[in-house]
Amino acid sequence: MLQALSKTWVVQRLKHIDLSVVPVWLCPRVSTASRYQHSLNVGKLSLLIPDGAEHQRLLLTAAATLHDVGNGPFPHISDQLMKEMLGFSHEGAVRFASDNSPAKDSAVLDEYGLDLDEVGAIIEGGHRFSPLVNGRLDLDNADNVHRFITAMPGKLLGEPSYRPEEIAVAMSLDERQVKISEDLRRRWLRDHETVYRHVWEDRLNMIAWTMLGRAMRILKEELTPTFFRMTNKEAFQLIGSRLPNLADSLGKREYEIILDRKYLQLKGEAQKLSDPRNLGEIEDELCRETGLGNWSLGLTVDRPLIGEEADHWRVYMVVHKGIEAPRILIEDMLSGSPSFP
């Protein structure tokens, strides 16, 4: 079944969706792996779980293999747009992905007596087996963190301190949980922190992340649901055709981060920044007040998960060629917010 699923259109498309949110051709210091490689290995890891009836094991392997098929281009960046346009994020997009495939991909599941909607429920988080693929320390994150580190150019992050197989064999379908040693959990968490700290500190990565998100917010009214079935390069070509200055400037690395700060809380007017639905309006207002083109600046505001939980806000402002005028306006908005030590 895993081999058959690997040949479906929805899984083959993942060859052209990078494991990193920002692809390596926009940022050289991220993982070179694809979500296709990642998805197949998550499926293989599910085979190592030592218990469960045959139908249960088939269900889990299908969910493990298909867990990323709902991703749009530039995963996580496009998730907010997907929620606004379609009403769900990538975890809930398995049926959408299958229905918009040029092939009848769900026939593979039919052959094994599996229901696509039940497989989708596992991935989305509403099934008794969901903690094994949609949890904190699950099959997905066991491979994701390890693969990111091992596929970094030049082994920039060193070697992983755990193996994904160690986590898989500690799982149970019968008890629907992960029973790992405290030592293994600490090793995984250390590697998880290494990966995500690198992602948030790499300036080229965050510049591309910010401006790709800005491009999607600008184009929101023009985009159709087919956008979420594009590959990364197809989506970037579309952005280039509609926003040539933005795409060209990203390729030439003409954007700079002029604000990168951590806040304990966002207070007063800055509370608007905590809702991603407000970012486009705030960016547009900044452009109007400074007389800049809408492609000239962007914001990323998020709560990075470093360690066990997100305990602060991080605000990035990216501008074209170091334009300083918008910084004063965003600093004024943030002036009442306590900084994170």
N, C-alpha and C positions, 0 to 999 in steps of 0.2 A: 504494500500500500504506500509506503513512504517513497519508494522508487516511482510509482505511478503519479503521486502527488507532485514530485519534483519536476515532472514533465508538463504540468498544467500551465496555462498562460499566466494565471495569477501568481504562481511561484516563479516562473521564468522571468517575469517582469522585474523581480527583486534583484536580478543580476545587475540591473541598472539603477538601483537605489542603494546608496552607500550605507554602511553600518553607522558611520558618523552622520550627524544631522547635516553638517556642511561637508560636501564632498571634497576629496583630496585635490581635485583640480581647481578649487577655489582657496584651499588652505593646505599647504604641504605638510603640516604637523598634526595630522589626524590619521585615524585608521584607514588602511587601504582595503579593508575587507568589504564585501557586499552583504546585503541583507539576505541574499540567496544562500550564501555560504553559512551565514548565521542560522537561518531558518532550518536548513537541512540538518545542521548539527544539533539544534534543539530537539528536532524530531528523533535523531539517533540517541540522544541522552535519555529520552523518555523510555527507550527500550531497556535501559539499565535498571529501572525501578523493579524491585524484586517480587512484587506481589500484584494482586488484582486479577479479576476474571478476564477472559479474552476480549469480550465486548468493551469492557472498561479500558483495557490497554489500547485497543484500536481507537477509541474515542480520544484518549489523551494524546496518542501519537499524532492523530489528525490535527488536534488543536495546537499541539506543539509546532508542527510543521507549518501550519497556516496562520500562526499568531501575528505575523507581520503583513499579511496580504492586503489588509485594509489601509496601509500607509499611503498617504499621498506623496508627491515629490517633496524632498527635503522634510522628512518626517519630523514631527513635533513642531516645526515652524508652521507647517500647513494645518496642524490640528485645530487651531483656533478658528481658522477660516472654514474648515470642514464643519465644525460645530455650528457656526453661524449660518452656513449655507444649507447644510444637510440635516442638522439636528443631532449629530453624533460625531464622536472622534474615532480614530483609527481602530480602537479595540472593538467598537460596535459596527465596523464597516465590512464584516466578512460577507454578509448577504449582498451588500452593495457591490463589493468587488466581484463576486461570482456572477451577479446579474449583469454586470457591465463587461464581462469577459467575452471576447469573440469566439470562445470555445465553451463547450458544456463541461466545465471543470467539475461541477458537483457530481457528475456521473461516476467519478472515482469513489466518492463516499457512498453513493447508492450501491455500488458493487459490493461494498463491505458491510451493508446494512446500517450505515450511519446517516444521521439526519444533520443537514447543514446548519439548521438553526440551533441544534443542541451543541454542535461543535462551536458555533459562534458564541453561545452563552458561556461556555468555558472560557473563551478568550476575553469576553467582555467583563466577566467577573460575577456572573449570576448563577453559577453552577457549583455543585459540591466539590468538583475537581479544580475549580478556578485557582485556589491558592498555589497549585503546582505550576501554573504558567502565568498567572496574573497576581503575583504576590510581591513581597519584598525580596526575599531570597528564594528564587524560583528557578525553573529550568532556563527561562529566558535570560535572567540576569546572571545565572551561573556561566552561560556561554558568552553573553554580551561583554562583560567586564574582561574576561580572559582573552577573548578574541580581539578586543580593542587594543589591549597591551601588546599582544604577540604580533599584531599586524601594523604596528606603528613603524614608520620608516626609521631605520637606524636604531631600532630598539630604544627609542628615546625615553621610554618609561621603565626600562629594565625588563626583568622577567617576572611573570606572575608568581604569586606565592601559594597558589592552590591550583587544583585541576578540576574542571567542571564535573568530571566523572565522580569525584569524591562526594559532591553534593547530590548527584542523581541517585546514587546507590543508597543514600540516607533517606530517600523519600518513600512514602507509602501511599498506594492507592486505596488500600483498605481503610487506613486511618486518615487519609486525605491531609497529610501534613509532612513537614520536613523535620527530621530529628537528627540534627548535626551536632557535633561536639562544639564546645565553646571555642576551642582552638581554631577549628575550621571556619567558624563564623567570623572570628577576629581577622583571619587571613583574607577571607573574601571582602570583608568590610574595609580593610586597609587598601586592597587593590581597587575597590569601588571608589574610595576617596581619592586615590591617586588619579584615576581616570577623570573623574568629574572636576577635580580641582584643575587639572590640566585644561579641560575644555573651557572652563570659565576664565582662566587666566591667559589663554592664548589670544592675542589681540587680533590676528588675522581671522581666526575662527569667529570671534564675537562681532567683528566688523561685517563679515559675510552673513552671519546669523541675523544681525540687525537689519541689514539692507534687503535681504531676501524677504524678511517679514514685512518691511516697509513696502516693497514692491507688491506683495499680495494684498496689502490693505489699500493701496492706490487702485489696483485693478479689480477689486472685489466686485464691482457692479458689472464688469465685462466678462468675468469668468463664469463658466458653466460647470456642471458636475463632472464633465469629461476631464477637467483639469486634474482631478484627483486620481485619475488612471494613467497620467503621464509619467514618464521617467524623469529623473533629475535633469538630464540634458534637454529633453523636449520642453520641460517647463522653463528652463533658463532661456531657451531659444524664443519661447513665447514672450517672456519678460523682455528680452532684447528687442523684439519686434515692436512692443508697445512702449517700452521705456529704455530707449537706446542709450541715453546718457547714464542711467543707473547701471545697466549691465556692462557698458564699456568701462565705466569708472571702477567697477568692482574688478574687472579683468586686469586693469592697469594699476590696481592697488592705490587709487587716488583718495580713498576715504581714510579718515583718522578718527580715533576715539578721543573726544575732548572732555568727557566726563565719565568716570568709573568710580562709583562710590557705594558703600554699604550703609544701610539704614536699619536701625532696630525696628522702627515703625514708620509708616507713611501717614503723616497727619495733615489736617487742614486741606488745602487745595490739592496737595500731593496725593491724597487718598484716591483721587481719580486715576492715578497711575497704576493702582493695584488691580484694576479691572481691564483686562486686555482689550475689551470692546471699546474702550475710550482712547486707545493709543493713536488710532488714525486721526481722530478729531484733534487731539493735542498736537500731533505732528503737523497737521494742516495749519493750525493756528500759529505755531512757531514759524512756519514758512511764510505765512502772510505778514506777520509782524516784523520779520527781518528781510522781506522782499526776496526770498529764495525760491527757486523752483522746487516742486514737490519731491523731486528725486534727490535733493541735496542733503537731506538729513533723515535720521531715523532714531527710534528709541527701542531699547530692550529693557523691560522691567520684569524681574522674576524673583522667585525665592529659591535659589540653588540648594539642592539637597546634597550637603556635604556632611557626611556622618550619618547619624540616625534620623535627623529631622531638619527641616528648613527653619532656621532661627533668625533670619534677617532678610531684608530686601536688597537687591543689587540693581542699580540703575546705570545704564550705559547710554551715552549720547554719541552718535556717529555723524560726522559731517564731511562734506566734500572739501578736500584740500585745506583742512584746518580752519575753516571759517569760524570765528569766535563769537559772533553776535548772539547765536541762540543759547550759548552757555549761560549768559546772565539771566535770561528768562527762566530757564529750567532751574537754575540755582535759587532764584527767587521763589519759585513754586515749592522747592524742597527745603526752604530755610527754616521752617518750623518743625521739621522731622528730625528726631534724635539719631545721630550717627551710630553705627555699630562699631564697638571697640576693635 
